[in-house]
Amino acid sequence: MTDDPQTPPPPRMSRRRKALVWTGGILGVLLVATALFLILFDWNYLRGPISRFASMRTGREVAIEGDLNVKLWSLTPSATVGRIRIGNPKWAGAGQMARIERLHVQIQALDLLRGRVVLLKLELARPNLVLLRDRQGRTTWDFSNGRKKDEPLRLPPVRRFVIEDGRLKFTDAKRKIVLDATLDASETRSAANRGFVMAGKGSINAAPFLLNVTGGPLLNVDPDKPYPFDADIRAGATRVLAKGAIPKPFDLGQFAMNVTANGPDLADLYDLTGVTLPNTPPYRLSGRMARDGTVWKIARIGGRVGDTDLAGELSVDTGRDRPFMKADLRSKLLDFDDLATVFGGAPAVGKGETASPEQAAVARQMQAQHRLLPDATLKVDRIRAMDADVRYAAISVRDAMLPLRSASVHVKLDAGLLTADPVSFDLPQGRIGGAMRLNARNDTPVTSVDLRLSNARLEQLVPIKAGGTPLTGSFVGRIKLTGAGASVHRAAANADGEVLAVIPRGEIREAFAELLGINVAKGLGLLLAKDQGKTAVRCAVAHFQVKNGVMTANRIVFDTGPVLGTGRGTIDLETERMDFRIEGHPKEARLIRLTAPITIRGPITGPKVGVETNRIIAQGGFAALLATAAAPLAAILPFVDLGLAKDAACGALISDAGREGVPVKSAAKR
């Protein structure tokens, strides 16, 4: 057979196709070589570079001292690391923050290709953690060098989580907590329903501290189902019980739980939470607590604090320079005695009030010493440690010295400056309102109080159980004080300011007015006869100048139809004792008259009323006396109310007193 010169030669492969074939071949060889390398490579050669890189990124020593075994050629790649050691940051000194005998991690490659990390296995053998928080709030487990605040641990979903023979030692120098706990989650398929357990004990502020946290089984955890847990925490006499779940195991940045807490004083929760709360009587509260990143919320708060019910909502944001608390709280019935503990005191003893043994001891001591102002030292470091915006309202009030109907306050705390504005207490008629301020930014706290009593009625403020009402009429007043001191008593003992009480108009039983004279025969006769006759009170004023804790009253005027009362005296807030002397000046001649001063002396909580029988008041000159006593009122009455100096009663007293030569009798009848 001969070649046909007309037959074309076979087509030659193009250069481009050849290049692609060669490239594919080379890549195939490289992939095979890479796979063989990854399978046969001794990963221990990378222990040093990995350790140095981790040390550089974390700013502390990180070392891998055991074998490093990596299996990448799999749909479920894994890595096993032996004897990991993580040191403390420099500020914490020498020592190790963590030692792990063996760490094994296995992931799902297909999930990784979808952009989702799922840990099929996370196993830790004999992890030993030594965690520390210093007095400045720095933590050894913070790897951000302080750039992030209270960032929660956010692990990806873990299907099998094993912790074998774990140990945790925790020391918080700021809150004085020491804890030594064991960690275990080493269940197998034969150990059904045995899940995570963390149990430990230690101390908190030198009181016993117990911690017990349990979780559901960690075998075959479903990343799309909540992981349940329970917690039982006991710190001294405080106990917290929680039952909750982590929606996305194990992202600890989001979870919710039902919480019940009870103890002798809400302020004790600072040691556990770092949140500043006021001192209170024994409490039992419950609520639904949820965490969302750095924000903690407690909804549906319910329970009792002392003998006061409490409800509302509260949240704390720990992601700021200082934790910020916002709360809206309310009570149906406020037991006023419970407020004593807020200021360092205690509910009164012997009245069935709820109090801890320590608070009852304080109350007995103050009662034995006839003390009203508590001396408990204010913990200014706690006030400076957080900010707050809290609203509180009580629908009704009981056991107050005054017949209060309701109460409300809006409290703000900003960098150690606490303001309560407005403060409001409603009376059956009238109200007490104003503002309070505590500046704890400096070494010595300074307290300021500015409260006004307006539109009140004497017969409601000073009720008499039997024998009728001896004194009726309107009543207004104002207290404006500023004092430095780390307790209520010390601040009062250093206070400066002014106090004024005014009865612009009213009526008094004639018997009492006569005794103020003192016309013994007529006054006692009217009292014994239960005479209900009344005489007008034209005006009554008590004005105190306060200097270094001593309230001095140089202007006390009580003007009635038959008698003009004048007096002076002091209240020493340091010793909590008073000393007053009231002189009655009858405006008409009496057949039987004993004109002697009345004295009020003794402790504020229980003064004694007496009569100076060894001294007789000089007679005559009542018009001049009235003018001398009343003339300065025009300057001080606007301190309470700008329109008070023009009042029909007090204004007339000032006007009449300022006119020389006007007989007192005629002035009294105007």
C-alpha positions as CSV (number, residue, x, y, z in Angstrom):
1,M,0.0,0.0,0.0
2,T,1.4,3.3,-1.0
3,D,1.1,6.6,0.6
4,D,-1.5,8.9,-0.8
5,P,0.2,12.2,-1.3
6,Q,-3.3,13.8,-1.1
7,T,-3.9,12.6,2.6
8,P,-3.3,15.4,5.2
9,P,-1.0,14.7,8.2
10,P,-2.5,14.1,11.7
11,P,-3.3,17.4,13.6
12,R,-0.6,18.6,16.0
13,M,-1.3,19.5,19.7
14,S,-1.4,23.3,20.1
15,R,1.2,24.9,22.3
16,R,-1.5,26.3,24.7
17,R,-2.9,22.8,25.3
18,K,0.5,21.4,26.0
19,A,1.1,24.2,28.5
20,L,-2.1,23.4,30.3
21,V,-1.3,19.7,30.4
22,W,2.2,20.3,31.8
23,T,0.8,22.8,34.4
24,G,-1.9,20.3,35.5
25,G,0.7,17.6,35.8
26,I,3.0,19.8,37.8
27,L,0.1,20.9,40.1
28,G,-1.0,17.3,40.6
29,V,2.5,16.3,41.5
30,L,2.7,19.2,43.9
31,L,-0.6,18.3,45.5
32,V,0.5,14.7,45.9
33,A,3.8,15.9,47.3
34,T,2.0,18.3,49.7
35,A,-0.4,15.6,50.8
36,L,2.5,13.2,51.4
37,F,4.4,16.0,53.3
38,L,1.4,16.8,55.5
39,I,1.0,13.1,56.2
40,L,4.6,12.4,56.9
41,F,5.8,15.8,58.3
42,D,6.9,15.9,61.9
43,W,4.8,18.9,63.2
44,N,7.0,19.1,66.3
45,Y,9.4,21.2,64.2
46,L,6.8,24.0,64.3
47,R,6.4,24.0,68.1
48,G,9.1,26.7,68.5
49,P,7.8,29.1,65.8
50,I,4.2,28.7,67.0
51,S,5.2,29.3,70.6
52,R,7.2,32.4,69.7
53,F,4.3,33.8,67.5
54,A,1.8,33.2,70.3
55,S,4.1,34.9,72.9
56,M,4.5,37.9,70.6
57,R,0.8,38.3,70.0
58,T,-0.3,37.8,73.6
59,G,2.5,39.7,75.4
60,R,3.3,36.8,77.7
61,E,5.2,33.5,77.5
62,V,3.4,30.7,75.6
63,A,5.2,27.3,75.3
64,I,4.3,23.9,73.7
65,E,6.4,21.4,75.6
66,G,4.8,18.2,74.4
67,D,4.1,16.6,71.1
68,L,2.3,18.5,68.3
69,N,0.3,16.2,66.1
70,V,-1.8,17.6,63.2
71,K,-4.1,15.6,60.9
72,L,-5.2,17.8,58.0
73,W,-5.8,15.2,55.2
74,S,-9.3,14.5,56.4
75,L,-12.9,15.7,56.2
76,T,-12.6,16.1,60.0
77,P,-9.1,17.5,60.5
78,S,-7.7,17.5,64.1
79,A,-4.8,18.7,66.2
80,T,-3.4,17.4,69.4
81,V,-1.1,19.5,71.5
82,G,0.7,18.2,74.6
83,R,1.8,20.1,77.7
84,I,0.8,23.7,76.9
85,R,2.0,26.4,79.3
86,I,0.7,30.0,79.3
87,G,2.4,32.5,81.6
88,N,1.1,35.5,83.5
89,P,1.2,39.1,82.1
90,K,4.1,41.1,83.4
91,W,2.1,43.1,85.9
92,A,1.1,39.8,87.6
93,G,4.6,38.7,88.2
94,A,6.2,35.3,87.7
95,G,3.9,32.2,87.4
96,Q,1.7,30.4,85.1
97,M,-1.9,31.4,84.2
98,A,-2.6,28.0,82.6
99,R,-1.2,24.5,82.2
100,I,-2.9,21.9,80.0
101,E,-1.5,18.4,79.9
102,R,-3.2,17.7,76.5
103,L,-5.5,19.7,74.2
104,H,-7.3,17.9,71.4
105,V,-9.4,19.8,68.8
106,Q,-11.3,18.4,65.8
107,I,-13.4,20.4,63.4
108,Q,-15.8,19.7,60.5
109,A,-14.2,20.7,57.2
110,L,-17.4,20.9,55.3
111,D,-18.9,23.4,57.8
112,L,-15.7,25.4,57.6
113,L,-16.1,25.7,53.8
114,R,-19.6,27.1,54.5
115,G,-18.0,29.8,56.7
116,R,-19.2,28.1,60.0
117,V,-16.8,26.8,62.6
118,V,-18.1,23.7,64.5
119,L,-15.9,21.8,66.9
120,L,-16.6,18.1,66.7
121,K,-14.4,17.6,69.7
122,L,-12.8,19.8,72.3
123,E,-10.9,17.8,74.9
124,L,-8.7,19.1,77.8
125,A,-6.8,16.8,80.0
126,R,-5.8,18.0,83.4
127,P,-6.2,21.7,82.8
128,N,-4.8,23.8,85.7
129,L,-6.0,27.5,85.6
130,V,-4.7,30.1,88.1
131,L,-6.7,33.3,87.5
132,L,-6.0,36.7,89.2
133,R,-7.8,40.1,89.3
134,D,-5.8,42.8,91.1
135,R,-7.0,45.8,93.0
136,Q,-7.0,47.9,89.9
137,G,-9.3,45.5,88.1
138,R,-6.7,44.0,85.7
139,T,-7.2,40.3,84.9
140,T,-4.7,37.7,83.9
141,W,-7.2,36.2,81.4
142,D,-7.5,39.4,79.4
143,F,-5.4,39.0,76.2
144,S,-6.5,42.4,74.8
145,N,-4.1,44.4,77.0
146,G,-7.0,46.2,78.5
147,R,-8.5,47.3,75.2
148,K,-11.8,45.4,75.7
149,K,-14.0,45.6,78.9
150,D,-15.6,42.4,80.3
151,E,-15.6,40.6,76.9
152,P,-17.4,37.3,77.4
153,L,-15.9,33.9,76.4
154,R,-17.3,33.0,73.0
155,L,-16.6,29.4,71.9
156,P,-17.9,28.1,68.7
157,P,-20.5,25.2,68.9
158,V,-18.9,22.1,70.4
159,R,-20.5,18.7,69.9
160,R,-18.3,16.8,72.3
161,F,-16.7,18.8,75.2
162,V,-14.5,16.9,77.6
163,I,-12.7,18.3,80.6
164,E,-10.7,15.7,82.6
165,D,-9.5,16.4,86.1
166,G,-9.5,20.2,85.7
167,R,-8.5,22.6,88.5
168,L,-9.3,26.3,88.9
169,K,-7.8,28.7,91.4
170,F,-9.3,32.2,91.4
171,T,-8.1,35.2,93.4
172,D,-9.8,38.6,93.3
173,A,-7.9,41.2,95.3
174,K,-10.4,43.9,94.7
175,R,-13.4,42.0,96.0
176,K,-11.4,39.8,98.4
177,I,-12.5,36.5,96.8
178,V,-10.5,33.3,97.0
179,L,-11.8,30.2,95.2
180,D,-10.4,26.7,94.7
181,A,-12.6,24.6,92.4
182,T,-12.5,21.4,90.4
183,L,-13.7,21.1,86.8
184,D,-15.0,17.9,85.3
185,A,-16.9,17.0,82.1
186,S,-15.4,13.6,81.3
187,E,-18.5,11.6,80.8
188,T,-18.6,8.7,78.4
189,R,-21.5,7.1,76.6
190,S,-22.0,4.7,79.5
191,A,-22.1,7.5,82.0
192,A,-25.6,8.8,81.0
193,N,-26.7,12.2,82.0
194,R,-23.5,13.1,83.7
195,G,-22.5,16.6,82.5
196,F,-20.4,19.5,83.4
197,V,-19.5,20.1,87.1
198,M,-17.6,22.9,88.7
199,A,-17.5,22.7,92.5
200,G,-15.4,24.8,94.7
201,K,-15.0,26.6,98.0
202,G,-13.0,29.5,99.4
203,S,-13.7,32.8,101.1
204,I,-15.2,36.2,100.3
205,N,-14.4,39.0,102.6
206,A,-13.2,36.4,105.1
207,A,-16.6,34.7,105.0
208,P,-17.1,31.1,103.6
209,F,-17.7,31.0,99.8
210,L,-19.2,27.9,98.1
211,L,-19.8,27.5,94.4
212,N,-21.5,24.6,92.6
213,V,-22.3,24.8,88.8
214,T,-23.7,21.9,86.9
215,G,-24.6,21.6,83.2
216,G,-26.3,19.1,81.0
217,P,-24.4,16.2,79.3
218,L,-21.6,17.5,77.0
219,L,-21.8,14.4,74.7
220,N,-23.5,15.0,71.4
221,V,-24.3,18.6,72.1
222,D,-26.7,20.1,69.5
223,P,-25.4,23.6,68.5
224,D,-28.9,24.6,67.6
225,K,-30.4,23.7,71.0
226,P,-29.9,25.6,74.3
227,Y,-27.5,24.0,76.8
228,P,-29.0,24.0,80.3
229,F,-27.2,24.7,83.6
230,D,-27.8,25.3,87.3
231,A,-25.8,27.3,89.8
232,D,-25.8,27.4,93.6
233,I,-23.6,30.2,95.1
234,R,-23.2,30.9,98.8
235,A,-21.2,33.8,100.0
236,G,-21.4,34.1,103.8
237,A,-25.1,34.4,104.6
238,T,-25.9,35.4,100.9
239,R,-27.3,32.7,98.6
240,V,-27.9,32.8,94.9
241,L,-29.7,30.1,93.0
242,A,-29.9,30.1,89.2
243,K,-31.4,27.9,86.5
244,G,-30.9,28.8,82.9
245,A,-29.6,28.0,79.5
246,I,-27.0,29.0,76.9
247,P,-28.9,29.4,73.5
248,K,-25.9,28.8,71.4
249,P,-23.4,26.5,73.1
250,F,-20.9,27.7,74.1
251,D,-21.2,31.4,73.4
252,L,-21.2,32.8,76.9
253,G,-21.9,36.2,75.6
254,Q,-25.6,35.3,75.5
255,F,-27.6,33.4,78.0
256,A,-30.6,33.7,80.3
257,M,-31.6,32.3,83.7
258,N,-34.1,32.5,86.5
259,V,-32.4,33.8,89.6
260,T,-33.4,33.8,93.3
261,A,-31.2,35.7,95.8
262,N,-31.6,36.1,99.5
263,G,-29.3,37.5,102.2
264,P,-28.9,39.9,105.1
265,D,-28.0,43.0,103.0
266,L,-28.2,43.8,99.3
267,A,-24.9,45.7,99.6
268,D,-23.1,42.3,100.1
269,L,-23.8,41.4,96.5
270,Y,-21.0,43.9,95.5
271,D,-18.5,41.2,96.3
272,L,-20.1,38.8,93.8
273,T,-21.2,41.2,91.1
274,G,-19.1,44.4,91.4
275,V,-22.4,46.3,91.3
276,T,-22.8,49.0,94.0
277,L,-26.2,48.5,95.8
278,P,-27.4,50.3,98.9
279,N,-27.4,48.8,102.4
280,T,-30.8,47.2,103.1
281,P,-32.5,44.9,105.7
282,P,-32.6,41.2,104.9
283,Y,-34.1,40.5,101.4
284,R,-35.4,37.8,99.2
285,L,-35.7,38.7,95.5
286,S,-36.2,36.8,92.2
287,G,-36.1,37.8,88.5
288,R,-35.2,36.8,85.0
289,M,-31.6,37.6,84.3
290,A,-30.2,37.7,80.7
291,R,-26.8,38.6,79.3
292,D,-26.3,40.1,75.9
293,G,-22.6,40.9,75.5
294,T,-21.6,43.4,78.1
295,V,-25.2,44.2,79.1
296,W,-26.9,42.3,82.0
297,K,-30.6,42.7,82.4
298,I,-32.9,41.6,85.2
299,A,-36.6,41.7,84.3
300,R,-39.7,40.8,86.4
301,I,-38.0,41.6,89.7
302,G,-40.2,40.6,92.6
303,G,-39.9,40.0,96.3
304,R,-39.2,41.8,99.6
305,V,-36.5,44.0,101.1
306,G,-37.1,44.1,104.8
307,D,-40.8,44.7,105.1
308,T,-41.1,46.5,101.8
309,D,-42.2,44.8,98.6
310,L,-40.1,45.5,95.5
311,A,-40.7,45.1,91.8
312,G,-39.3,46.5,88.5
313,E,-36.5,46.1,86.0
314,L,-32.7,46.7,86.1
315,S,-29.8,46.6,83.7
316,V,-26.0,46.9,84.1
317,D,-23.6,47.7,81.2
318,T,-20.1,46.5,82.1
319,G,-18.5,47.5,78.8
320,R,-17.9,51.1,79.9
321,D,-15.0,52.5,81.9
322,R,-17.3,52.2,84.9
323,P,-20.3,49.9,85.0
324,F,-23.5,51.8,84.3
325,M,-26.7,50.7,86.1
326,K,-30.2,51.8,85.0
327,A,-33.2,50.8,87.0
328,D,-36.9,51.5,87.4
329,L,-38.1,50.1,90.7
330,R,-41.4,50.4,92.6
331,S,-43.2,49.4,95.8
332,K,-46.8,49.1,96.7
333,L,-46.0,49.7,100.3
334,L,-42.8,51.2,101.6
335,D,-42.0,50.5,105.3
336,F,-40.1,53.7,106.2
337,D,-38.0,51.9,108.8
338,D,-36.3,50.0,106.0
339,L,-34.7,53.3,104.7
340,A,-32.7,53.6,107.9
341,T,-30.2,51.0,106.6
342,V,-29.6,52.9,103.4
343,F,-28.0,55.6,105.5
344,G,-26.0,53.2,107.7
345,G,-28.6,52.8,110.4
346,A,-31.0,50.0,111.2
347,P,-34.7,49.4,111.6
348,A,-36.1,50.1,115.1
349,V,-35.9,47.2,117.5
350,G,-38.9,46.0,119.5
351,K,-41.4,46.8,116.7
352,G,-41.3,43.5,114.8
353,E,-39.2,45.0,112.1
354,T,-37.1,42.7,109.8
355,A,-33.4,43.1,110.5
356,S,-30.3,41.0,110.4
357,P,-28.6,40.2,113.7
358,E,-25.9,42.8,113.0
359,Q,-28.5,45.4,112.2
360,A,-30.5,44.6,115.3
361,A,-27.3,45.1,117.4
362,V,-26.7,48.5,115.8
363,A,-30.3,49.5,116.5
364,R,-30.0,48.5,120.2
365,Q,-26.8,50.3,120.6
366,M,-28.1,53.5,119.0
367,Q,-31.3,53.3,121.1
368,A,-29.2,52.8,124.3
369,Q,-27.1,55.9,123.4
370,H,-30.1,57.9,122.4
371,R,-28.6,58.3,118.9
372,L,-30.5,59.2,115.8
373,L,-27.8,59.7,113.2
374,P,-25.8,56.6,112.1
375,D,-22.0,56.5,112.2
376,A,-21.4,53.8,109.6
377,T,-18.6,54.8,107.3
378,L,-19.5,55.4,103.7
379,K,-17.7,53.1,101.2
380,V,-16.6,55.8,98.8
381,D,-14.6,53.4,96.6
382,R,-17.8,51.6,95.6
383,I,-19.6,54.9,94.8
384,R,-16.7,55.9,92.5
385,A,-16.6,52.5,90.9
386,M,-19.8,52.8,88.9
387,D,-22.4,55.1,87.4
388,A,-26.2,54.9,87.7
389,D,-29.6,56.2,86.8
390,V,-32.3,54.9,89.1
391,R,-36.0,55.8,89.6
392,Y,-38.0,54.6,92.6
393,A,-41.6,55.2,93.6
394,A,-43.7,53.9,96.5
395,I,-47.5,54.0,96.2
396,S,-48.0,54.1,100.0
397,V,-45.8,54.5,103.1
398,R,-46.1,53.3,106.6
399,D,-44.2,53.6,109.9
400,A,-42.8,57.1,109.2
401,M,-42.5,59.8,111.8
402,L,-44.7,61.9,109.6
403,P,-48.0,60.7,107.9
404,L,-46.4,60.2,104.5
405,R,-48.7,58.9,101.8
406,S,-46.3,58.2,98.9
407,A,-42.7,58.7,97.9
408,S,-40.5,58.9,94.8
409,V,-36.9,59.7,94.0
410,H,-34.7,59.9,90.9
411,V,-31.0,59.1,91.7
412,K,-28.1,59.7,89.4
413,L,-24.5,58.6,90.0
414,D,-21.7,60.0,87.8
415,A,-18.0,59.5,88.6
416,G,-18.5,59.6,92.4
417,L,-21.2,62.4,92.4
418,L,-24.5,61.2,93.6
419,T,-27.6,63.3,93.2
420,A,-31.2,62.6,94.3
421,D,-33.3,65.1,92.4
422,P,-36.2,65.3,92.8
423,V,-36.9,63.8,96.2
424,S,-40.6,63.8,96.9
425,F,-42.8,62.7,99.8
426,D,-46.6,63.4,99.6
427,L,-48.5,64.2,102.8
428,P,-52.3,64.0,103.3
429,Q,-52.1,67.7,102.5
430,G,-48.9,69.2,101.2
431,R,-45.5,67.6,100.4
432,I,-41.9,67.5,101.2
433,G,-39.7,68.0,98.1
434,G,-36.2,69.0,97.1
435,A,-32.9,67.5,96.3
436,M,-29.9,65.8,98.0
437,R,-26.3,65.5,96.8
438,L,-23.3,63.5,97.8
439,N,-19.9,64.4,96.3
440,A,-17.6,61.5,96.9
441,R,-15.0,62.6,94.3
442,N,-12.6,64.0,96.9
443,D,-11.0,62.4,99.9
444,T,-13.8,63.5,102.3
445,P,-17.3,63.2,101.0
446,V,-19.6,66.3,101.1
447,T,-23.3,66.0,101.6
448,S,-25.8,68.7,100.7
449,V,-29.5,68.7,101.5
450,D,-32.2,71.1,100.4
451,L,-35.7,70.1,101.3
452,R,-38.9,72.2,101.5
453,L,-42.1,71.4,103.4
454,S,-45.1,73.1,101.6
455,N,-48.8,73.4,102.1
456,A,-48.8,71.1,105.1
457,R,-51.3,71.0,108.0
458,L,-50.1,70.9,111.7
459,E,-53.0,68.7,112.8
460,Q,-51.9,66.1,110.3
461,L,-48.2,66.3,111.1
462,V,-48.7,66.2,114.9
463,P,-51.8,64.2,115.5
464,I,-53.2,63.8,119.1
465,K,-54.8,60.4,119.9
466,A,-57.1,61.8,122.6
467,G,-58.3,65.0,124.1
468,G,-58.8,66.9,120.8
469,T,-56.3,68.7,118.6
470,P,-54.4,71.4,120.5
471,L,-52.9,73.1,117.5
472,T,-54.1,73.5,113.9
473,G,-53.0,75.5,110.9
474,S,-50.8,75.6,107.9
475,F,-47.1,74.7,108.2
476,V,-44.2,75.3,105.9
477,G,-40.4,75.0,106.3
478,R,-37.1,74.4,104.7
479,I,-33.8,72.7,105.5
480,K,-30.7,73.6,103.6
481,L,-27.5,72.1,105.0
482,T,-24.0,71.1,103.7
483,G,-21.5,69.0,105.6
484,A,-18.3,67.1,105.1
485,G,-17.9,63.6,106.5
486,A,-17.7,59.9,105.7
487,S,-20.9,59.1,107.6
488,V,-24.3,60.7,108.2
489,H,-23.3,61.6,111.8
490,R,-20.0,63.1,110.7
491,A,-21.5,65.1,107.9
492,A,-24.2,66.5,110.2
493,A,-21.6,67.3,112.9
494,N,-19.8,69.5,110.4
495,A,-22.8,71.0,108.7
496,D,-23.4,74.6,107.8
497,G,-26.7,76.1,106.6
498,E,-30.1,77.2,107.6
499,V,-33.4,75.7,108.9
500,L,-36.7,77.6,109.1
501,A,-40.1,76.5,110.2
502,V,-43.2,78.8,109.9
503,I,-46.9,78.6,110.9
504,P,-48.3,81.4,108.9
505,R,-51.7,81.0,110.5
506,G,-53.7,78.7,112.7
507,E,-55.4,78.1,116.0
508,I,-54.4,76.7,119.4
509,R,-56.5,75.5,122.3
510,E,-56.9,78.5,124.6
511,A,-55.8,76.3,127.6
512,F,-52.4,75.7,126.0
513,A,-52.0,79.3,125.1
514,E,-52.8,80.3,128.7
515,L,-50.3,77.8,130.1
516,L,-47.6,79.2,127.8
517,G,-48.3,82.5,129.8
518,I,-48.1,80.8,132.3
519,N,-51.5,81.5,133.9
520,V,-51.8,78.4,136.1
521,A,-55.3,78.9,137.3
522,K,-57.0,79.6,134.0
523,G,-54.9,77.2,131.9
524,L,-55.2,74.2,134.2
525,G,-58.9,75.0,134.7
526,L,-59.6,75.0,131.0
527,L,-57.6,71.7,130.5
528,L,-59.4,70.0,133.4
529,A,-62.7,71.1,132.1
530,K,-61.7,69.8,128.7
531,D,-62.4,73.1,127.2
532,Q,-62.1,73.1,123.4
533,G,-62.1,76.9,123.0
534,K,-59.5,78.1,120.6
535,T,-57.6,81.3,120.0
536,A,-55.8,82.4,116.8
537,V,-52.2,81.8,116.1
538,R,-51.2,84.9,114.1
539,C,-47.8,83.6,113.2
540,A,-45.1,81.3,114.6
541,V,-41.5,81.2,113.4
542,A,-38.4,79.2,114.4
543,H,-35.2,80.1,112.6
544,F,-31.9,78.3,112.9
545,Q,-28.5,79.2,111.7
546,V,-26.3,76.2,111.5
547,K,-22.5,76.4,111.9
548,N,-20.1,73.4,112.5
549,G,-23.0,71.2,113.3
550,V,-24.7,73.4,115.9
551,M,-28.2,74.7,115.1
552,T,-28.7,78.0,116.9
553,A,-32.2,79.6,117.1
554,N,-32.1,83.2,118.0
555,R,-35.5,84.0,116.6
556,I,-38.3,81.8,117.9
557,V,-41.7,83.7,117.9
558,F,-45.1,82.3,118.7
559,D,-47.8,85.0,118.6
560,T,-51.3,84.1,119.8
561,G,-54.2,86.2,121.0
562,P,-53.4,86.1,124.8
563,V,-49.7,85.3,124.8
564,L,-46.6,86.2,122.9
565,G,-43.9,83.4,123.1
566,T,-40.3,84.1,122.3
567,G,-37.3,81.9,122.8
568,R,-33.9,80.7,121.7
569,G,-31.9,77.5,121.9
570,T,-29.5,75.1,120.2
571,I,-29.4,71.6,118.7
572,D,-26.0,70.1,118.7
573,L,-25.8,67.5,115.9
574,E,-22.5,66.2,117.2
575,T,-23.9,65.2,120.6
576,E,-27.4,65.0,119.3
577,R,-28.8,67.0,122.2
578,M,-31.0,70.1,122.4
579,D,-31.4,73.0,124.8
580,F,-34.3,75.4,124.4
581,R,-35.8,78.1,126.5
582,I,-39.2,79.6,125.7
583,E,-40.7,82.6,127.5
584,G,-44.4,83.3,127.5
585,H,-45.5,87.0,127.7
586,P,-49.2,87.4,128.5
587,K,-50.7,90.4,126.7
588,E,-53.3,91.1,129.4
589,A,-53.1,91.3,133.2
590,R,-53.8,88.1,135.0
591,L,-55.0,87.7,138.6
592,I,-52.9,84.6,139.1
593,R,-49.8,84.4,137.0
594,L,-46.5,82.5,137.1
595,T,-44.4,83.9,134.4
596,A,-41.4,81.5,134.2
597,P,-39.5,80.2,131.2
598,I,-40.3,76.8,129.7
599,T,-37.2,74.6,129.0
600,I,-36.8,71.7,126.5
601,R,-33.6,69.8,127.1
602,G,-32.0,66.5,126.5
603,P,-31.3,64.1,123.6
604,I,-33.1,64.7,120.3
605,T,-34.8,61.3,120.6
606,G,-36.3,62.1,124.0
607,P,-36.0,65.6,125.4
608,K,-37.7,66.6,128.7
609,V,-39.9,69.7,129.1
610,G,-39.5,71.7,132.3
611,V,-40.1,75.1,133.9
612,E,-37.5,77.4,135.4
613,T,-39.2,78.2,138.6
614,N,-36.2,80.1,140.0
615,R,-36.5,82.9,137.5
616,I,-39.3,85.4,136.8
617,I,-39.7,87.1,133.4
618,A,-39.7,90.9,133.5
619,Q,-43.1,92.4,132.8
620,G,-44.1,95.2,130.4
621,G,-42.7,96.4,127.1
622,F,-44.5,93.9,125.0
623,A,-44.8,96.2,121.9
624,A,-41.1,96.7,121.9
625,L,-40.4,93.0,122.5
626,L,-42.7,92.1,119.6
627,A,-41.0,94.6,117.3
628,T,-37.5,93.3,118.3
629,A,-38.5,89.6,117.7
630,A,-40.5,90.1,114.5
631,A,-38.6,92.8,112.6
632,P,-36.0,90.4,111.2
633,L,-38.7,88.0,109.8
634,A,-39.1,90.0,106.7
635,A,-35.5,88.9,105.7
636,I,-35.8,85.2,106.5
637,L,-39.4,84.3,105.4
638,P,-38.6,84.3,101.7
639,F,-36.1,81.5,102.5
640,V,-39.2,79.3,102.6
641,D,-41.6,81.0,100.3
642,L,-41.1,84.3,98.4
643,G,-44.7,85.3,99.1
644,L,-44.7,84.4,102.7
645,A,-43.6,87.8,104.0
646,K,-46.8,89.2,102.5
647,D,-49.0,86.6,104.2
648,A,-52.1,87.9,105.9
649,A,-51.0,86.6,109.3
650,C,-47.2,86.8,109.3
651,G,-47.2,89.9,107.2
652,A,-49.5,91.6,109.6
653,L,-47.3,90.6,112.6
654,I,-44.2,92.1,110.9
655,S,-46.1,95.3,109.9
656,D,-47.6,95.8,113.4
657,A,-44.3,95.0,115.2
658,G,-42.6,97.6,113.1
659,R,-44.9,100.5,114.2
660,E,-43.7,102.1,117.4
661,G,-46.2,102.9,120.1
662,V,-48.9,100.5,118.9
663,P,-50.3,98.8,122.0
664,V,-49.9,95.0,121.9
665,K,-53.5,94.4,122.8
666,S,-54.8,96.3,119.8
667,A,-52.2,94.7,117.5
668,A,-53.2,91.3,118.7
669,K,-56.8,91.8,117.8
670,R,-56.2,93.0,114.3
